[in-house]
Amino acid sequence: LKNRAGKRARKSSGEKKGKGKRAEEEEEEEEEEEEEEEEEEEEEEEEEEEEEEEEEEEEEEEEEEEEEEEEQGEEEEEEEEEED
């Protein structure tokens, strides 16, 4: 009885090894796909961050232009008041 149990154990472990190789290959493929997906996600995030930074820079430039226009307007008003 002990021998039969031992043979069964060896046989089942051998089957597991065979399946293990296939499972390992499948796992490797899945991991590669996951890595590719992660890389794509990271690239998308980087692109989004770059776009956000560009938008912020544009907004800052617009604000600076508005401030300059306001200052010029104030200077012109002051000059007009001085002329009066």
PASEDREN-326465 format. One record per atom (N, C-alpha, C): residue number from 1; residue in three letters; atom name; x, y, z. Coordinates in steps of 0.2 Angstrom, whole numbers. Example, Ala and Ser with C-alpha at 12.3 -4.5 7.8 and 13.67 -1.06 7.14 Angstrom:
2
{k: 1	r: ALA	a: N	px: 66	py: -28	pz: 39}
{k: 1	r: ALA	a: CA	px: 62	py: -22	pz: 39}
{k: 1	r: ALA	a: C	px: 66	py: -16	pz: 39}
{k: 2	r: SER	a: N	px: 64	py: -11	pz: 35}
{k: 2	r: SER	a: CA	px: 68	py: -5	pz: 36}
{k: 2	r: SER	a: C	px: 64	py: 0	pz: 39}
This chain:
84
{k: 1	r: LEU	a: N	px: 4	py: -6	pz: 0}
{k: 1	r: LEU	a: CA	px: 0	py: 0	pz: 0}
{k: 1	r: LEU	a: C	px: 4	py: 6	pz: 0}
{k: 2	r: LYS	a: N	px: 10	py: 6	pz: 4}
{k: 2	r: LYS	a: CA	px: 14	py: 12	pz: 4}
{k: 2	r: LYS	a: C	px: 17	py: 14	pz: -3}
{k: 3	r: ASN	a: N	px: 19	py: 8	pz: -6}
{k: 3	r: ASN	a: CA	px: 22	py: 9	pz: -13}
{k: 3	r: ASN	a: C	px: 17	py: 12	pz: -18}
{k: 4	r: ARG	a: N	px: 11	py: 10	pz: -18}
{k: 4	r: ARG	a: CA	px: 6	py: 13	pz: -22}
{k: 4	r: ARG	a: C	px: 5	py: 20	pz: -21}
{k: 5	r: ALA	a: N	px: 5	py: 22	pz: -14}
{k: 5	r: ALA	a: CA	px: 4	py: 29	pz: -13}
{k: 5	r: ALA	a: C	px: 10	py: 33	pz: -15}
{k: 6	r: GLY	a: N	px: 16	py: 30	pz: -14}
{k: 6	r: GLY	a: CA	px: 22	py: 34	pz: -17}
{k: 6	r: GLY	a: C	px: 22	py: 35	pz: -24}
{k: 7	r: LYS	a: N	px: 20	py: 29	pz: -28}
{k: 7	r: LYS	a: CA	px: 19	py: 30	pz: -35}
{k: 7	r: LYS	a: C	px: 14	py: 35	pz: -37}
{k: 8	r: ARG	a: N	px: 9	py: 35	pz: -34}
{k: 8	r: ARG	a: CA	px: 4	py: 40	pz: -36}
{k: 8	r: ARG	a: C	px: 6	py: 47	pz: -34}
{k: 9	r: ALA	a: N	px: 10	py: 48	pz: -29}
{k: 9	r: ALA	a: CA	px: 12	py: 55	pz: -27}
{k: 9	r: ALA	a: C	px: 17	py: 57	pz: -32}
{k: 10	r: ARG	a: N	px: 22	py: 52	pz: -34}
{k: 10	r: ARG	a: CA	px: 27	py: 54	pz: -39}
{k: 10	r: ARG	a: C	px: 23	py: 56	pz: -46}
{k: 11	r: LYS	a: N	px: 18	py: 51	pz: -48}
{k: 11	r: LYS	a: CA	px: 15	py: 52	pz: -54}
{k: 11	r: LYS	a: C	px: 11	py: 59	pz: -54}
{k: 12	r: SER	a: N	px: 8	py: 61	pz: -49}
{k: 12	r: SER	a: CA	px: 4	py: 67	pz: -48}
{k: 12	r: SER	a: C	px: 9	py: 73	pz: -48}
{k: 13	r: SER	a: N	px: 15	py: 72	pz: -45}
{k: 13	r: SER	a: CA	px: 19	py: 78	pz: -45}
{k: 13	r: SER	a: C	px: 22	py: 79	pz: -52}
{k: 14	r: GLY	a: N	px: 23	py: 73	pz: -55}
{k: 14	r: GLY	a: CA	px: 26	py: 74	pz: -62}
{k: 14	r: GLY	a: C	px: 21	py: 77	pz: -67}
{k: 15	r: GLU	a: N	px: 15	py: 76	pz: -66}
{k: 15	r: GLU	a: CA	px: 10	py: 79	pz: -70}
{k: 15	r: GLU	a: C	px: 9	py: 86	pz: -68}
{k: 16	r: LYS	a: N	px: 10	py: 88	pz: -62}
{k: 16	r: LYS	a: CA	px: 10	py: 95	pz: -60}
{k: 16	r: LYS	a: C	px: 16	py: 99	pz: -63}
{k: 17	r: LYS	a: N	px: 22	py: 95	pz: -63}
{k: 17	r: LYS	a: CA	px: 28	py: 98	pz: -66}
{k: 17	r: LYS	a: C	px: 26	py: 100	pz: -74}
{k: 18	r: GLY	a: N	px: 23	py: 95	pz: -77}
{k: 18	r: GLY	a: CA	px: 22	py: 96	pz: -84}
{k: 18	r: GLY	a: C	px: 17	py: 102	pz: -85}
{k: 19	r: LYS	a: N	px: 12	py: 102	pz: -81}
{k: 19	r: LYS	a: CA	px: 7	py: 108	pz: -81}
{k: 19	r: LYS	a: C	px: 11	py: 114	pz: -79}
{k: 20	r: GLY	a: N	px: 15	py: 113	pz: -74}
{k: 20	r: GLY	a: CA	px: 19	py: 119	pz: -72}
{k: 20	r: GLY	a: C	px: 23	py: 123	pz: -77}
{k: 21	r: LYS	a: N	px: 26	py: 119	pz: -82}
{k: 21	r: LYS	a: CA	px: 29	py: 122	pz: -87}
{k: 21	r: LYS	a: C	px: 24	py: 126	pz: -91}
{k: 22	r: ARG	a: N	px: 19	py: 123	pz: -93}
{k: 22	r: ARG	a: CA	px: 14	py: 127	pz: -97}
{k: 22	r: ARG	a: C	px: 11	py: 133	pz: -93}
{k: 23	r: ALA	a: N	px: 10	py: 132	pz: -87}
{k: 23	r: ALA	a: CA	px: 7	py: 137	pz: -83}
{k: 23	r: ALA	a: C	px: 13	py: 143	pz: -82}
{k: 24	r: GLU	a: N	px: 19	py: 141	pz: -82}
{k: 24	r: GLU	a: CA	px: 24	py: 145	pz: -81}
{k: 24	r: GLU	a: C	px: 25	py: 150	pz: -87}
{k: 25	r: GLU	a: N	px: 24	py: 146	pz: -93}
{k: 25	r: GLU	a: CA	px: 24	py: 150	pz: -100}
{k: 25	r: GLU	a: C	px: 19	py: 155	pz: -100}
{k: 26	r: GLU	a: N	px: 13	py: 152	pz: -98}
{k: 26	r: GLU	a: CA	px: 7	py: 157	pz: -98}
{k: 26	r: GLU	a: C	px: 8	py: 163	pz: -93}
{k: 27	r: GLU	a: N	px: 10	py: 161	pz: -88}
{k: 27	r: GLU	a: CA	px: 11	py: 166	pz: -83}
{k: 27	r: GLU	a: C	px: 16	py: 172	pz: -85}
{k: 28	r: GLU	a: N	px: 22	py: 169	pz: -89}
{k: 28	r: GLU	a: CA	px: 27	py: 174	pz: -92}
{k: 28	r: GLU	a: C	px: 23	py: 178	pz: -97}
{k: 29	r: GLU	a: N	px: 19	py: 175	pz: -101}
{k: 29	r: GLU	a: CA	px: 16	py: 179	pz: -106}
{k: 29	r: GLU	a: C	px: 11	py: 184	pz: -103}
{k: 30	r: GLU	a: N	px: 8	py: 182	pz: -98}
{k: 30	r: GLU	a: CA	px: 3	py: 187	pz: -94}
{k: 30	r: GLU	a: C	px: 7	py: 192	pz: -91}
{k: 31	r: GLU	a: N	px: 13	py: 191	pz: -88}
{k: 31	r: GLU	a: CA	px: 17	py: 196	pz: -85}
{k: 31	r: GLU	a: C	px: 19	py: 201	pz: -90}
{k: 32	r: GLU	a: N	px: 22	py: 198	pz: -96}
{k: 32	r: GLU	a: CA	px: 24	py: 202	pz: -101}
{k: 32	r: GLU	a: C	px: 18	py: 207	pz: -104}
{k: 33	r: GLU	a: N	px: 12	py: 204	pz: -104}
{k: 33	r: GLU	a: CA	px: 7	py: 209	pz: -107}
{k: 33	r: GLU	a: C	px: 5	py: 214	pz: -101}
{k: 34	r: GLU	a: N	px: 5	py: 212	pz: -95}
{k: 34	r: GLU	a: CA	px: 4	py: 217	pz: -90}
{k: 34	r: GLU	a: C	px: 10	py: 222	pz: -90}
{k: 35	r: GLU	a: N	px: 16	py: 220	pz: -91}
{k: 35	r: GLU	a: CA	px: 21	py: 225	pz: -91}
{k: 35	r: GLU	a: C	px: 20	py: 230	pz: -97}
{k: 36	r: GLU	a: N	px: 18	py: 227	pz: -102}
{k: 36	r: GLU	a: CA	px: 17	py: 232	pz: -108}
{k: 36	r: GLU	a: C	px: 11	py: 236	pz: -107}
{k: 37	r: GLU	a: N	px: 6	py: 234	pz: -103}
{k: 37	r: GLU	a: CA	px: 0	py: 238	pz: -102}
{k: 37	r: GLU	a: C	px: 2	py: 244	pz: -97}
{k: 38	r: GLU	a: N	px: 6	py: 242	pz: -92}
{k: 38	r: GLU	a: CA	px: 9	py: 246	pz: -87}
{k: 38	r: GLU	a: C	px: 13	py: 252	pz: -90}
{k: 39	r: GLU	a: N	px: 17	py: 250	pz: -95}
{k: 39	r: GLU	a: CA	px: 22	py: 255	pz: -99}
{k: 39	r: GLU	a: C	px: 17	py: 259	pz: -103}
{k: 40	r: GLU	a: N	px: 12	py: 257	pz: -106}
{k: 40	r: GLU	a: CA	px: 7	py: 261	pz: -110}
{k: 40	r: GLU	a: C	px: 4	py: 266	pz: -105}
{k: 41	r: GLU	a: N	px: 2	py: 263	pz: -99}
{k: 41	r: GLU	a: CA	px: -2	py: 268	pz: -95}
{k: 41	r: GLU	a: C	px: 3	py: 273	pz: -92}
{k: 42	r: GLU	a: N	px: 9	py: 271	pz: -91}
{k: 42	r: GLU	a: CA	px: 14	py: 276	pz: -88}
{k: 42	r: GLU	a: C	px: 15	py: 282	pz: -94}
{k: 43	r: GLU	a: N	px: 16	py: 279	pz: -100}
{k: 43	r: GLU	a: CA	px: 17	py: 284	pz: -106}
{k: 43	r: GLU	a: C	px: 11	py: 289	pz: -106}
{k: 44	r: GLU	a: N	px: 5	py: 286	pz: -106}
{k: 44	r: GLU	a: CA	px: -1	py: 290	pz: -106}
{k: 44	r: GLU	a: C	px: -1	py: 295	pz: -100}
{k: 45	r: GLU	a: N	px: 1	py: 293	pz: -94}
{k: 45	r: GLU	a: CA	px: 1	py: 298	pz: -88}
{k: 45	r: GLU	a: C	px: 6	py: 303	pz: -90}
{k: 46	r: GLU	a: N	px: 12	py: 301	pz: -92}
{k: 46	r: GLU	a: CA	px: 17	py: 306	pz: -94}
{k: 46	r: GLU	a: C	px: 14	py: 311	pz: -99}
{k: 47	r: GLU	a: N	px: 11	py: 309	pz: -104}
{k: 47	r: GLU	a: CA	px: 8	py: 313	pz: -109}
{k: 47	r: GLU	a: C	px: 3	py: 318	pz: -106}
{k: 48	r: GLU	a: N	px: -1	py: 315	pz: -102}
{k: 48	r: GLU	a: CA	px: -6	py: 320	pz: -98}
{k: 48	r: GLU	a: C	px: -3	py: 325	pz: -94}
{k: 49	r: GLU	a: N	px: 3	py: 323	pz: -90}
{k: 49	r: GLU	a: CA	px: 6	py: 328	pz: -86}
{k: 49	r: GLU	a: C	px: 9	py: 333	pz: -90}
{k: 50	r: GLU	a: N	px: 12	py: 331	pz: -96}
{k: 50	r: GLU	a: CA	px: 15	py: 336	pz: -100}
{k: 50	r: GLU	a: C	px: 10	py: 341	pz: -103}
{k: 51	r: GLU	a: N	px: 4	py: 338	pz: -105}
{k: 51	r: GLU	a: CA	px: -1	py: 343	pz: -107}
{k: 51	r: GLU	a: C	px: -3	py: 347	pz: -102}
{k: 52	r: GLU	a: N	px: -4	py: 345	pz: -96}
{k: 52	r: GLU	a: CA	px: -6	py: 349	pz: -90}
{k: 52	r: GLU	a: C	px: -1	py: 355	pz: -89}
{k: 53	r: GLU	a: N	px: 5	py: 353	pz: -89}
{k: 53	r: GLU	a: CA	px: 11	py: 358	pz: -88}
{k: 53	r: GLU	a: C	px: 10	py: 363	pz: -94}
{k: 54	r: GLU	a: N	px: 9	py: 361	pz: -100}
{k: 54	r: GLU	a: CA	px: 9	py: 366	pz: -105}
{k: 54	r: GLU	a: C	px: 3	py: 371	pz: -104}
{k: 55	r: GLU	a: N	px: -3	py: 368	pz: -102}
{k: 55	r: GLU	a: CA	px: -9	py: 372	pz: -101}
{k: 55	r: GLU	a: C	px: -7	py: 377	pz: -95}
{k: 56	r: GLU	a: N	px: -4	py: 375	pz: -90}
{k: 56	r: GLU	a: CA	px: -2	py: 379	pz: -84}
{k: 56	r: GLU	a: C	px: 2	py: 385	pz: -87}
{k: 57	r: GLU	a: N	px: 7	py: 383	pz: -91}
{k: 57	r: GLU	a: CA	px: 12	py: 388	pz: -93}
{k: 57	r: GLU	a: C	px: 8	py: 393	pz: -98}
{k: 58	r: GLU	a: N	px: 3	py: 391	pz: -102}
{k: 58	r: GLU	a: CA	px: -1	py: 395	pz: -106}
{k: 58	r: GLU	a: C	px: -5	py: 400	pz: -102}
{k: 59	r: GLU	a: N	px: -8	py: 397	pz: -96}
{k: 59	r: GLU	a: CA	px: -12	py: 401	pz: -92}
{k: 59	r: GLU	a: C	px: -7	py: 406	pz: -88}
{k: 60	r: GLU	a: N	px: -2	py: 404	pz: -86}
{k: 60	r: GLU	a: CA	px: 3	py: 409	pz: -83}
{k: 60	r: GLU	a: C	px: 5	py: 415	pz: -88}
{k: 61	r: GLU	a: N	px: 6	py: 413	pz: -94}
{k: 61	r: GLU	a: CA	px: 8	py: 418	pz: -99}
{k: 61	r: GLU	a: C	px: 2	py: 423	pz: -100}
{k: 62	r: GLU	a: N	px: -4	py: 420	pz: -100}
{k: 62	r: GLU	a: CA	px: -10	py: 424	pz: -101}
{k: 62	r: GLU	a: C	px: -11	py: 429	pz: -96}
{k: 63	r: GLU	a: N	px: -10	py: 426	pz: -89}
{k: 63	r: GLU	a: CA	px: -10	py: 431	pz: -84}
{k: 63	r: GLU	a: C	px: -5	py: 436	pz: -84}
{k: 64	r: GLU	a: N	px: 1	py: 435	pz: -86}
{k: 64	r: GLU	a: CA	px: 6	py: 440	pz: -86}
{k: 64	r: GLU	a: C	px: 5	py: 445	pz: -91}
{k: 65	r: GLU	a: N	px: 2	py: 443	pz: -97}
{k: 65	r: GLU	a: CA	px: 0	py: 448	pz: -102}
{k: 65	r: GLU	a: C	px: -5	py: 452	pz: -99}
{k: 66	r: GLU	a: N	px: -10	py: 449	pz: -96}
{k: 66	r: GLU	a: CA	px: -16	py: 453	pz: -93}
{k: 66	r: GLU	a: C	px: -13	py: 458	pz: -88}
{k: 67	r: GLU	a: N	px: -8	py: 456	pz: -84}
{k: 67	r: GLU	a: CA	px: -6	py: 461	pz: -79}
{k: 67	r: GLU	a: C	px: -2	py: 466	pz: -82}
{k: 68	r: GLU	a: N	px: 2	py: 465	pz: -87}
{k: 68	r: GLU	a: CA	px: 6	py: 470	pz: -91}
{k: 68	r: GLU	a: C	px: 1	py: 475	pz: -94}
{k: 69	r: GLU	a: N	px: -5	py: 472	pz: -97}
{k: 69	r: GLU	a: CA	px: -9	py: 477	pz: -100}
{k: 69	r: GLU	a: C	px: -13	py: 481	pz: -95}
{k: 70	r: GLU	a: N	px: -14	py: 479	pz: -89}
{k: 70	r: GLU	a: CA	px: -17	py: 483	pz: -84}
{k: 70	r: GLU	a: C	px: -12	py: 488	pz: -82}
{k: 71	r: GLU	a: N	px: -6	py: 486	pz: -81}
{k: 71	r: GLU	a: CA	px: -1	py: 491	pz: -79}
{k: 71	r: GLU	a: C	px: 0	py: 496	pz: -84}
{k: 72	r: GLN	a: N	px: 0	py: 494	pz: -90}
{k: 72	r: GLN	a: CA	px: 0	py: 500	pz: -96}
{k: 72	r: GLN	a: C	px: -6	py: 504	pz: -95}
{k: 73	r: GLY	a: N	px: -12	py: 501	pz: -94}
{k: 73	r: GLY	a: CA	px: -18	py: 505	pz: -94}
{k: 73	r: GLY	a: C	px: -17	py: 510	pz: -88}
{k: 74	r: GLU	a: N	px: -15	py: 508	pz: -82}
{k: 74	r: GLU	a: CA	px: -14	py: 512	pz: -76}
{k: 74	r: GLU	a: C	px: -9	py: 518	pz: -78}
{k: 75	r: GLU	a: N	px: -3	py: 516	pz: -81}
{k: 75	r: GLU	a: CA	px: 2	py: 521	pz: -83}
{k: 75	r: GLU	a: C	px: -1	py: 526	pz: -88}
{k: 76	r: GLU	a: N	px: -5	py: 524	pz: -92}
{k: 76	r: GLU	a: CA	px: -8	py: 529	pz: -97}
{k: 76	r: GLU	a: C	px: -13	py: 533	pz: -93}
{k: 77	r: GLU	a: N	px: -17	py: 531	pz: -89}
{k: 77	r: GLU	a: CA	px: -21	py: 535	pz: -85}
{k: 77	r: GLU	a: C	px: -17	py: 540	pz: -81}
{k: 78	r: GLU	a: N	px: -12	py: 538	pz: -78}
{k: 78	r: GLU	a: CA	px: -8	py: 542	pz: -74}
{k: 78	r: GLU	a: C	px: -5	py: 548	pz: -78}
{k: 79	r: GLU	a: N	px: -3	py: 546	pz: -84}
{k: 79	r: GLU	a: CA	px: 0	py: 551	pz: -89}
{k: 79	r: GLU	a: C	px: -6	py: 556	pz: -91}
{k: 80	r: GLU	a: N	px: -12	py: 554	pz: -92}
{k: 80	r: GLU	a: CA	px: -17	py: 558	pz: -94}
{k: 80	r: GLU	a: C	px: -19	py: 563	pz: -88}
{k: 81	r: GLU	a: N	px: -19	py: 560	pz: -82}
{k: 81	r: GLU	a: CA	px: -20	py: 564	pz: -76}
{k: 81	r: GLU	a: C	px: -15	py: 570	pz: -75}
{k: 82	r: GLU	a: N	px: -9	py: 568	pz: -76}
{k: 82	r: GLU	a: CA	px: -3	py: 573	pz: -76}
{k: 82	r: GLU	a: C	px: -4	py: 578	pz: -81}
{k: 83	r: GLU	a: N	px: -6	py: 576	pz: -87}
{k: 83	r: GLU	a: CA	px: -7	py: 581	pz: -92}
{k: 83	r: GLU	a: C	px: -13	py: 586	pz: -91}
{k: 84	r: ASP	a: N	px: -18	py: 584	pz: -87}
{k: 84	r: ASP	a: CA	px: -23	py: 588	pz: -85}
{k: 84	r: ASP	a: C	px: -21	py: 593	pz: -80}
